[in-house]
Amino acid sequence: MKRNELPAIGDRDAIKKFVTEFSAYSVFGSFEKVAEIATHKPRKTFNEVRAELFFYYRANNHLGVGFDSVLDAYEELYPYLTALCD
């Protein structure tokens, strides 16, 4: 993904699409692997950072937490995402 293709910070609809259209379980093969990435936060690859955001979204969704916390997480992870873009 190119840097200019990343959703802008605060663009709720684009960030939701970015988060929900990525299946970290498919990319990394299991819930356990994605949970490990989200817990240990290696942040060495674009997909690891995206998996961390995906896992955070899924956990908050299950807990009934609003999407605003995901927007905050995206803003926190944005520097990593931009640094790791193609």
N, C-alpha and C positions, 0 to 999 in steps of 0.2 A: 504494500500500500504506500502511496506517495503521501508526503506530509500534507499537501494541500487537499487530500481526500479525507483527512481526519475531520470529524465533526468539531465545530468550534465549541469552546467552553461555553456552557450555558444554553446550547441549542438542544433543548430537551428531546424533541422528536428525532433529530439526527443521532443523538447519543443513544437513545433507546433502540433505534434501528441497528446501530453499530454493535451494541451489546447483545441484542436478541438474535441477530442473524449469524452469530458466531457460535458454533457448537464445540465448546472446548472438550466435551466428552468424546466427540468423534475425532478431534485432532490428536488428543493425548491418550485415547483408548479406554479411559475408565474414570469413574467418579473419584476413586482413590487417588489417582495420579493428579487430577485437577485440584483436589483438596490439598494434596502435598504442595503443589505449586502455590496455591493461595495462602497456605500457612507459612511456608518458608520464604516466599517472595524473592526468588532468584533474580528476576527481572533482567535476564541476559538476552532474551529474544523478544521480538514483537509479540509472538503468539503466547509466550509466558505471561507477559503483562496483560494481554487481552484475556487470557484464561483467568487471571486473578480478578479482573473486573467482571467477567462472566460469572464466576463463582460468587462474588460478592452480591451481584444482582440476584442470582438464584436463591441464595440464603435469605436475603432481605425479602424476596417475594414470598418465600415459604413462611417467614415470620410475620408477614403483613406490614412490613415497614415501607413507608412511602419511597417514591423514586428519587426524592431530593437527596437522600444519602448516597445514591448511586451517582448523581451529578457531582457531589462533593468528591467521591472516590475517583471519578473520571478526571476531575481537575487536578487531584493529587498525582494521578498516574500520567497525565498528559505530557509532562517533560520526558518521561521514559518512552512513551509511545512515539513522540516526535524524534527522539534521538535514535530510535531503532527502526524508523521507516526506511524503505528502499531509497 
